[in-house]
Amino acid sequence: MITKIFYLFLLTLLSIILVGSLYLRSINFGSASKNGFVRQFEYKATILHRDTLPYNSYYLAGATASQLYLGNVVNTTVLLTLDHDLRTHTSSALQISEDGNIAWQALHVQLDSPDIHMIEQITPRVFYGRLGDRQLYNRDINASTLSAWMAVSPGTYIFRKWDSSHNQYDLFKWTDHRFTGHTEPTLQTQGDGTFSIDGSLMYDRLSATVIYMYFYRNEVLLMDTNVAVKGVMKTIDTITRANVEVVSIASTKTKTIKRPPLVVNKKAAVFNNRLYIHSPRKADNQSQDDQAVIDCYDLSLRKYLYSFYLDIDPKTFSGMMVMHDRMYAIAGKQLFAIRLAR
């Protein structure tokens, strides 16, 4: 009797091992190019509504509980307002308090209801106003260069600007009309101080976390609003160093990228402690690449959760934003409202 039970147990154990090995083989099968990571696909997001915009120059600027706002890289002072079902369009112009030496085509708007922030990164200029009157007023920013920004409150911004003491771009907090940083750089260079540290700056209001996602490596910095690093989260990709080759142009005394770099993290959105990253890199268990893939991470646990497909052309996919169980995305002239499964 004992012998029979032993053999039954052994057969069960061998069956479990066989099924497990077949599963591991299956998730790594079918990809000619192995990048060293796999994705766990839980579901495919559902497109609820789509709308064709007049031009392909719109970007997601922000949202309120009932409305969605789009900025425009051509008509930079125009704000397009839609309801969450993308049915109603209203266009209005933002008024700037001065019309002096402004690089109008470089203006970019960010809406954090009820506040409106507009940055022009060339001169540079910062304008601030309220949704109700659409009048924006100049804020004196004593800086020669700004290359990225994020408003974290009506009077506080996080900027990426040139740090001459370390010969690189770095992150600084601006409040009370002054910049504050740290003795050692927050952004870690990998070769040069400009291109290797390029990335996307975000802010999660729920956890009061400033997020910096590197474009060319599998790292995401998590910081407090004083730009002090709380932790570093690794994405599922295996690229740890930026593959960026920089060359110098003697005639203009400038530097540029020799060839397009390998992009690891292309764009992202954050909401309520969840970070959603669109990566163009194919996982070892992916067979299709005609749809955009989103990887979801938990910021508090600093870990990967799952991935899902968006029925959107990844070649024209230009931006996304998340609010509760909805994602809004733009691809070319197409604007999408998407339901995310919980």
N, C-alpha and C positions, 0 to 999 in steps of 0.2 A: 504493500500500500504506500509506504514512504517513498519507495523507488518510483512508483508511478507519479506521485505528486511532484517529485524532483524533476522528472522528465517533462511534465506539463509546465512547470515553472521555467525550465530551460528553454523550451520551445517558445513560450510567451516572450521571454527576454530576447531571444534571437529575432523574433518577429518585430519587436519594437526597434531593435538596432537596424534591421533591414529597412523598415519604413522610414526611420530617421535619415539613414544614408541616402535613400532615394530622394527624399525631400531636399536635402542639402545639395544633391547633384542637380535637381530640377531647377532650383533658384539660380544656379550658376550656369545653366545651359542656354544656348541660343544667342550668345553675344560673341561676335568675332573679336571685338575689342574689349579686353578686360581692364577695367579701371580700379579694381580692388575693393569695391563696395557694392552692397545690394540695398534695395529699397523694399519696404514692407507696404504694399498697396492695400489699403483698407476699403476704399470706395472711389467712385468717380463723382466729382462734384456736379451738381445739376444746374444748368443754365436756366434761370427763371425768366429773364427778360433780356432782350438785346435791342440796341438802338443804333442807327447809322448817324454819325455826327457829320456836320457840314464839311469839316476838314480833318486832316490827320495830325493837326498841330495841338490838340488838346492834351492836358494831363490832369490827373486827380489832385485837387488842391485841398480837399477836406470835406467834412460832412457834419450835419447836425442830426437830431433825432428824426427829422422829417425830410431833410433835403440833402442833396449831393451837389458839390461845387467843383467846377472844372476851370482851370486856368488855360492860357493859350500862349505858346512860345512865339507866335507872330504878333497877334494883337494882345500885347502883354498886360494891358490894364483892363481887359474885358474879363468878366466873371460870368460863366454860364451856370445857371441854377436848374436842377432837375429834382423831381420827387424820387423816392427810392425805387419805384417801379419804372423809372426812365420814361414817363409819359409826358411830362410837362417841361417845356424849355422856356427859360426866361434869361435874357441877356442884359447885363448892366455894366456900366463903366465905373471903375474905381478912380477917384480923384486924388491926385497927389498935390501936396501943399506948395510945391515949388517945381519949376520947370527949367532949372539951370543946367549944369553940366551932368546930365543923367544919360547913361547908356540904356536907352529905352528897350532895346531888343534883349537886354540881359536881365530884365526884371522877372522875378519869379515869386508867385504868391503862395502862401500857406495859411490855411484857415483853421483856427482852433477856437470854435464858438465860445463866446461871442467876439473873439479877437481876430483881426486880420493882420497878417505880417507880410511885408513885401521886401525882398532883398534884391539889390543890384550889386553884383560881386566885383565889378570892374573898377568903379571909382573909389571905394565902394559906398553904398548907401543902404540904410535901413529905414523903412517906413512902417508905421503902425496906426491902426484905426479899429473901428467897431463895425460889426455887420449892419447895424441900424442905419448909419449915415453914409457909409462907403467913402468917407473922407479919410485919407491917410496923411500922417504928419511925419516929418523927418526926425530921426533920432541920430544924434551925433555919435558916429562910430570912428574912433581914432585908429584906423588900420589901413595899411597900404594894399593888402591882398586878403580876400576871403574866397575859399574854394568849396566850402560846404557849410550848411547851417541847419539849426533846428531850434524852434522856439519851445521852451519848456514852461514858460509862464508869461503873463503880459509884459514883464520887464526883464526877463532873463532868457538869454540865448546861449547855445553851444555853437561855437564856430570852429571850423578847421582853417587855420591860417599859417603863414610862414613864420617859423621860429628861427630867427637868425642866430641865436645862441647855440643851437644844435644843428643848424644847416639842414632843416627838414620842415615839412608841414606837420603840425600837431594840433591837438584839441585844446580849446580854451573856453572858459566860462566868461560871459559878459553880463554884468549887472552893475547898477549904480554908476553907469558911465565909465566902467573900467574893465579891463581884461585880467583874469587870474588863471594861472596855470600851475605847473608843478616843476620841481627842480629837475627831475628826469623826464624825458619824453613819454607820453602815454602811448603814442603810436610807435610800433617797433619796425624799423626799416629792415629791408632785406636787399641791400645793395645801394640804392639811391634813396633820397629823402622825399621824392615826389611821386613817382609812378608805382613803386613797389608797395606803398601804403595806401593806395587809392581804395576807396570804399564808400559805403552808404551809411549815413547818420540817421538814427531814429530815436524815438522816445516812447516808452510805455508808461502811461499815466498811472495805471493800477499799481505797479510796483515801484514807480518813480525811478525807473532804470533808463539810463542813456545807453544806447546800443550802437556799436560801430561794427559793421560787417565788411571785412576785407573782400575785395573782388577776386583776388588772384591766389588766395590760400584758404585753407579750411578752418579759419578762425573767426570768432565773433567776440568782441570785447563787451563786457557788461560793467557799467560804471554808475556811480551815484551822480547827482546833479552838480557836484563839485569836480567832476571828471576824474574821480579817484576810482581806480579799477577794483571792482568787487570780485571779478572772476573772468576766466577765459573759457568759452564754450567751443568745442570742436564740432564741426559738421561731419556728416558721414563720409565725405570725400577723403581721399588719401593724399592730396596735394598739400604739403606743409610749407613749401617755399614758392614765392612768386616767380613765375617763369617770364620775366620781363628783361628784355635786352635794350639798354639805353645807349644812344649815340649822341655825340656833341656836334653841333653845327658851328664851325669856327666863324663864319661870316656874320652870324647874328648873335653869337655867344649864348646860344640856348641849347637845351637838350630835348630830345624827342625819343619816342619808342621806335626801334628799328623795324619791328614787325608786330602784328596784332598779338597781344599776350594771351595765354591760356586763361580763360575765365572760369572760375570755380563757382562763384556766387554772383548771379547777374542782377537780381532785384529782390526786394523783400518788403514785407509789411508786418506790423506788430499790433496786437490787440490783446489786452487782458492776460498778459504773461505768456502769450503764444507768439512765436516768431515763425512766419511763413516765408520760405526762401525758394525762389525760382532758380534752378541750376540747369545750365545747358548740357552738363556732363551726363552721359548715359551710364546707368548702373549695370552691373554684370548680369542681372536677371531681367533687363529690359529688352524687348524685341521691337518696340515701336518708338519712333522719335518725331512723329508728325503732330504731336500734341504737347502742350506745355506741362511740365511736371512741377508740383509744389511739394516741398519737404516741410513738415511741421515739427517744431521743437518746443519743449517746455523750458522757459527761462529760469524758473525757480529750481527745477531739478537739473538744469543744464544738460538735457539729453534729447536725443531724437525720439519722436513718437511714431510717425507714420508718413506716408506720401499719398498723393492722389493726382489723377490726371485732370487737366482742364481742356475741354474741347475748343482750344484756341490755338491758332498758328503761332508757334514759338518764335518764328522769324520776325513777326510784326508785333509781338507782345511787348508793350512798352511800359506798363505800370499797373499796380494793384493796390487796393486798400481794403482793410477788413473792419467790419463793425458787427459785433455779436456773431450771429450765425450766417452772415452774408459777406461775400467778397465782391468788390467791384473791380473790373479790369478793363484795360484799353488795349486794343490791337488794331493798328491802323486807324480807320474811321469807325471801327466797331467798339461800342461800349456795352459791357456785360454786367448784369446783376446775377450773382451765383449763390446758390444755397450750399452751405457747408454742413455736412453731417456732423452730429455731436459724437 
